Amino acid sequence: MKMAFLFLCLLSLPAAFAQSPYAKQESRAIKALSDERISALEMGRGLGYAKAAELNGYPGPLHVLEMADELGLDAEQRRRSQALLEAMRDRARALGRELIAAEATLDRLFAEGGASGQRLSERVSESARIEGELRQVHLQAHIEQAALLSDEQIAAYARRRGYGDRAGHNGAHPGH
């Protein structure tokens, strides 16, 4: 009995290894984008686009506002941080919608059997351009946010976010 069970297990191994990690994603409206990613793009969320800034000591406006009291933001810093967040989100939402549309066009290119070298190159370039702009919007917001804060506030932000003393440039932010 044990031998038969072991034999059946061994027979099922190739099938288990053959299944693609993409299995069950073929029913997505846009194959390359999960519903969660589409939602985040529509809402203007960061999606890790500003990680280079965040982890190098350039705080983001959303998190700065979330910890405004702990950072000791004054009224002007709060106002300007809020304006920065809203401008970033507005632009990110617009670009997010553009990226979703570009990815839908790319998906249709394959779904309709019309994928070819030139058309593919155009669609991929457009999607990459939009995503690059989207990343720049998020990174630029971090640069502008850092300029609104003191070195002490930036250090407090890094500690509060769990980055310790390793984040940043030892206070060497432009504008400080």
N, C-alpha and C positions, 0 to 999 in steps of 0.2 A: 504494500500500500504506500509506504513512504517512498519507495523507488518510483512508483507511477507518478506520485505528486511531484517529485524532483524532476522527472522527465518532462512533465507538462510545464513546469516553471522554465526549464531550459528552452523548450520550444517557443515560449512566449517572449523570450528575451529579444530576439531580432526585431519583432514588431514594436516592442517598447522603445528600442533605440532608434527605430526608423521614423517614428512620429516627429514631425517638425515642431519646433517651438512656436511656429505661426499657426498651428492647427487651431481651428475655431475662430480665427480672425478673418476668414474669407467672407464673412457676412457683414463686416463693417461697411458703413457707408463710404468712407474713405479709408482704404486699406492701411495706409501708412500712419494714420492718426487714430488713437484710441478715443473713446468718448470723453475720458477724463482730460486728455490733452486738448481736445477741441474746446471743451468747457473752459479750461484755463486760458487758452488763447483768446476766447471770446471775452473773458473777464479782465484781460490785460495782466495776468499774473506773471511772475518772474521766470518760472520754469528753469531756474538755474542759469539763465543767460548772463547774470551779473556776478557769477561766482568768483571770477578773477578779481573783481573790485571788492566784493564782500570779504573775501578771505585775505585780502591784502590791506585791510584797514580803511576801506571806503564804505561807510555805512549806507544802507538803503533807507529811503524816506518812510516806507511803511513801518519798518521795525523801529526807526527813530521815534516816530509818532506813538507807537505802541508803548514805548518806554520813556515818554517825554518827561514824566515826573522824576523818574530815577536819574535821568540825564541832566535835570535842571534846566530844561529849555525855557527860555523867556518867551514872552508873547510874540515877538517878531520872529523868532526861530520857529515857533509853532506855525505861525501864519505862512511863512515862506516854505516850510517843509510840507505843509498841507497843499499849497499851490503846486509845488514840485511833484508831489504824489499824483495829484489830479491831472496835471499836464502829461506826466509819464503814462498814466493809465489810459488817458484818452488816445494818445498816439499809439500805445501798445495794442489797444483794442482794435483800432483801425487796421494796423498792420497784421494783427492776428486774424482778422476777417479776410484780409488779402491773402495771407498764407494758407488759410483753409481753402479758399477758392483756387489758389494755385495748385495745391495738393489734390483737390478734386479734379481739376483739369488733367493733371498728370495721371491720376487713377483712371479717368475715362479713356485716356490715350491707350492704355493697356487693355481696359475692359472692352473697348470697341475694336481691338485688333489693329490699331493704327500706329503703333509704336515704330518709329524709324529713327535713324541716327540724327537727322537734322531736327525733327520735331521733338525728339527726346532731349536733345541738347538745349533747345529753346526753353522747354518746360522746366527742366532741372535748373537752368541758369536763373530763370525767373523766381522759382521757389527759393533758391539759395540767396538771391539778392534781397528778397523780402525778409527772410530769416536773419540775414546780416543786419539789416536796418533795425529789426526788432531787438536784436541783441545790443546794438549800439544805443538804442533808446534807454534800455535798462542800465547799461554801463554808464552812460552820460548822467543819468539821474543820481547814481552813486557819487560821481565826481562832484556834481553840484551840491549834493547833500553834505559831503565832507567839507566843502568850503563854507558851509553855514555853521559848522560846529567848531568848538575849541579843541585843542589837542587832548585836554582832559576829558571832554565829553566823548571823543572818539575812543580813548582808552577805556572809559567806563562802558561804552557800548560793546567793545570787544570782550571785555571781561564778562559782561551780562549775557552775551551770546555764547559764552563758553570757549572763546578763542584764546583766552589768557594773554600773556605778553608777547606771544609769537606773531600775532596779526599786525599788519601795518608796516609802516616805514619809519618807525620811531618818531612820529610826528612830522615827517617830511612831506606833508601834503601841499600841493600848490595852493597859494592863497593864504597860507598860515604863516 
